[in-house]
């Protein structure tokens, strides 16, 4: 090791003869009798001291497919990628780092692995390769990785924000809302986040409200936010809107834009699209409320209660979508222009049993999460 350190000092630091250094490294790697640990340390010294991009690029071929140098290979790729990013050549940076298969690297520590994966996701987003972002994101399992406090504080926010960029591009409102909810403080004291981002809470509520109605998905999450998120009290207008949306009261503003509360992503760059979607969800909410109190209603009267004009909104199409989606149980009598609400034939039947079973499973899983947290806490304490 002393000999290798001297070689590094002579060729890299004193004379900066990097080509000679690479030739020496190539010769040493071919000599199978050399100590692998010493060679690995020597390679690490070279990577740390050399900043010449051409020399670093030539090292890729020397280190490639050398199992005992796989950790150094990852560090080399990471350094080259950083150099290309600093130069503004994102495409070359992506071409270099995308070839790195971290799943086959056993000696890499989690910190470096996550750093490289996050970098891969960032480059994909900047280049518009959103499908690749999803592929790289699958290599990070949040429940397993972010249970470590240092990794959680360092990478969790970056990971989720990069995913939100992808979902926002495809207008997947439910996934944006659920991803943002992971960044919010929960009811469990151990789940408290270090900081409260007002825009994240606004976006979370907005996207869950304008996503497709489902009692077990967005509505369940909205009720959970209403009951357990104390930060909503700091945003009275948002809390009022959420309370009304989850109630059985009609929402009939003179202008739908009165309800708009802009966040970082919601009602911002895609303002008109989000307003149109909010308007649709408000109409659906009002129809669900009306179905509670009416057995049948004339479509003209329904339009008046919904505060809409028949020329502006295709009410029949909305009703058909709600009936097909099991949001309401009704029949449309076109000749008479009537909407007849009918009783749910599955009420108290198999659907109700499935709903109870789903709720019980959800309760069981939440209890298991608590137990898992307590066991981990005990293990850490005894260690």
N, C-alpha and C positions, 0 to 999 in steps of 0.2 A: 504493500500500500504506500509505503514511503517512496518507492521508486516511481509508482504511478503518479503520486502527488507532485513529485519533482518534474516529471515529464509534462504534466499539465501546467505547472508554473512556468517552465522554460518555453513551451510552445504556444501557450494561450495568453498568459499574463505579460511576460517579458518581451517576447518577439512577435506575438500575434500571428504566428505561422499556422493558421488554422487548417490549411490543406495538409500540411505535414502531420498535424494532430489527428486529422481524420484517417490518414493512411496508417498511422501508428495504431489507432483504435481498431481499424479493420484487420490488421495483422494480429493484434492481441486477441480479438474475438475468435479468430480462426484457430488459435492455439487452445485446443480443448483441455490441456493440462492446467491452464491458468485457473486461479481461484475465481469462481463466478461472482462471489460477493464483492471482491475487490474491483472486478471489472465493472460491476453495476454502480459502485460508488464513483469510479472514475468517469463513467458516462454521465452521472449526475453532476459532477464538477464541470464537465464540458458544457452541458445544457445550461447550467446556471451562469457560466462566464461568457459564452458566445452569444452575440446579438446579431451577427451577420445572417440575414435571411437565406442567402444562397447556401451557406455552409450548413445551416440547420436543416434545410430541405434535403441536402445530400445525405444527411444522417439518417433520414427516414429509411432509405434502402439498406443501410448498414444494420439498423436495429430491427427491421421488419422480420417477423416470424422467429424471433429469439425469445423463447418463453420466459427465461430468467431475466430478460430486460423489458418485459411488458409494461411494468410501472414507469420506467424511464421513457418508453415509447409514448405512453399517454401524456407524460409531462412535456415531451418534445412537441407532440401534435398540438397540445394546448398553447404552448409558447408561440408556435408558428401561426396558429389561428389568431392569437392576440395581436401579433405583428401585422397581419393582413387587415385586421379590423382597424388598427391605428392608422394604416395607410388609406382606409376607406374602400378597400377592395373586398366587399362582402361576399361576392360570388366565389372568389378563390378561397376565402376563409371557410365558406360552407363546403366547398369541394374537398378541402383537407379534413375537416373535422367530421363530416358525415360518413367517412370511410372507417371511422374508429368504432369498433364493435366492443363496447364495454362489458357485454354479457359474458364474454370469454376471458375477461381479465380478472383473475382471482385475488391478486395481491394489492389491488387498488383500494385506498381507503374511501369511506363514504363521502367525506368532504370534497375530495377531488372529483369523485365520480359525479356527484350532484352538480358541482361547478361546471363540469364539461357538458352534462345533459341540459342544464339551464342555458348554457351558451349555444348549444345546438338548437334549442327551441327558439331562442331570440333571433338567431340568424334566419331560421325558417320563416318566422313572422315578418322580418324585415324584407325578405325576398318574396313574400306572398306564397310560400310553400306551406299552406296551412295543414294539408293532409300529413305532411312529414312531421309537423309539430305534434300532431296527435300520436303518431307512431313513437316519437321520442318520449312523449309524456307517459306512455304506457309502461315505460321502463322504471318509472318512479311510482312506488306504491305508498300513498300518503299515510295510511294507518300504520305501516311498518316503519317508515322512515321518519315521519314527523313526530313520533313519540319521544325522540331524543331532543331535549330542549335546545341544545346549541344548533342542531341542524334545522329545527323548526323556526327559530328566530332568524336564521341566516337565509333560508331558501323558500320557506312556505309561501310568503307573500308574492315573491317573484314567480313561483310556479303557477299559482292560481291566476295571477294577473295576465300571464302569457296565454293561459287557456281561455280567459275571458275575451281576449283579443280575437281568438279563433272563432269562438261561439258568436261573438258580436258580428263578425264578418258574414256568418251564415244565418244570422237572425234567429238563433236557437234561444229563445227567451227563457225557457225553463232551465236550461243548462247554465245560462249566465246567472240566473237567480240562485240556483243551488250552489254554484261555485263561489259566488259572493258571500253566501251564508256561512261558508267555511272560514271566512275571514272575520266574521262577527263574533263578539263575546257570547258565550252560551250561559245557561242557567247554572251549570256546575262551576263552583269556585275554581276548580283546577283547570277549567277551560277558558279562563279569563285571558283576553288578548292584552298586549302591552299598551296598545293605543286604540282610540276610537276614531274611525274615519267616517265623518258624516256623509260624504258622497257615496260611500260603499253601502251604507244602510239604505239610503234613498234609492240607489240603483237596484239593490236586492228586492225591496218591496215593489218598486215599479215593474221590474221584469217578471216577478212572480204573478203580479196582477194581470199583466197583458199576455201571459202565456196561456196555453190551452187549459180550460177548466178540468180539474180532476180532484175529487175529494181526498184521494190518497197521495196526491203529489203536491201541486202548488197550493191548494187550499189548506192542506195539513201543515205545510211549512209556514204559510201566512198566519195561521192560528197560533203556531208555536212562537213566532216572532211577536205577535200581539200579547201573548201571555208571559213570555219569559225575557224579552229584550227591554231592559230598563232604559236604554239609550233612546228609545222612541219618544220618551217624555220630553227629550230635548228638542224634538221636532214636532210641535203640536199640530201643524197642518197635515203632515204626513200621517200622524197617528189618527187624526180625525178621519182622513180619507180611508185608511185601513179599517178602522172600526166600522165605518158606514158600509164598506165593501163586504165585510164579513157579517153584517147584520141582515135583517129581513126588511130593511127600509129601502124605498126607491131613491135613486140618485138622479136628480133631474136638474142639472145646472143649465142656465140660459146659454152658456158657451162652454164647451168641453175643455177649452184651454184654461178655464178657471181652476180646474183640478190638477193641472200639470205642475209637478215639482221636479225641476231638472236636476239630474245627477251628473256624474262624470261621463257616463255612456248613454243613459236613458234621456230622451227628449233633448238630445244635443245635436250631433251631426245628422242623425236620422229623425229629425223633429217631426216632420209631416207623417212619416211611416208610423212612428210610435203613437202620435195623436190619433191617427186613424184606427190603430189597433186598440187603444184605450177606449175610444168611442164604441167599438164593437163589444168590448168586454163589459162596458157599463150597460149597454142595451141587453146583453145576455143576463147580466145580474138582475136587471129590472124585470125581465121576463120570468126568471126563476122566482122572484118575490111575488109577482102577480099570480103565478101558478099556485101559490100557497092560499091565496084569498079568493080566487075565482074558480068556478066550475066551468064556465064558458064565457067568452067575451068576443064582441065584434072586432074585427081587425082594424076598423077605423077608430074605434074607441081605444084599442090597444096602442095605436100610433099616437093618440093624444096623451095617454098616460106615459108613454115612452119619450114624449117630447121630440118626435121625429116627423119628417115629411116623407110621404110615400114616394115622391119623386126623387128624393135624395138617397134613400136606403131601401134595399130589396128585403123587406121584412119577411116575406115568405121563405126566402132562401135561408135567412138566419134561423127561422123557426125549424126548417127541415134539418139543418145541421145540428141544432140542439136536440131534436127528437132522435136523430140517428146516433148522436153521441150520448144518449141517455141522460142528458141534463134535465130534461122535462119529459113527461109522459102525456102526449096530447095527440089530437087528430084535427086536421084542417078540413073544414067544410067549405070548399070553394064556391059552390052555387050560392050559399047563404052568406059567405064572407065571414064565417065564424071559426073561432078556435075553441075546441072542446078539450078541456083537461080531463084526463082519465086517471084512475087509480093505478098505482104501480102493481102489476100482477105478481111481481116477485117480492113484494113487501112482506117481510116475515118469512120468506122462503129461503131458497138456496143462496140468493145474492146476499141476504142479510147474514146468513151463517158464514159466508165467505168473508164478509166485512168484519164480523166479530173475530174470525180466525186471524185475519190480517192484522187487526189491532192487537190481538194477544201476542202474535209473533213479534210485532214491532216493540211491544212492551218487554218481551223476553230478551230481545236483542239489546235494548237500552240497558237492561239490568246486567247483561253479560259484559257490556262495555264498562259499567261501573266496577264490576267484580275484577275485570282485567286490569283496570287502572289501580285498584287497591292492591292486587297481587304484585304488580310491578313496583308500586310504592314500597311494599314490604321488602321485596327483594333488594331494592336499592338501599333501604335502611340497613338491612343485615350485611350487605356487602361493604 
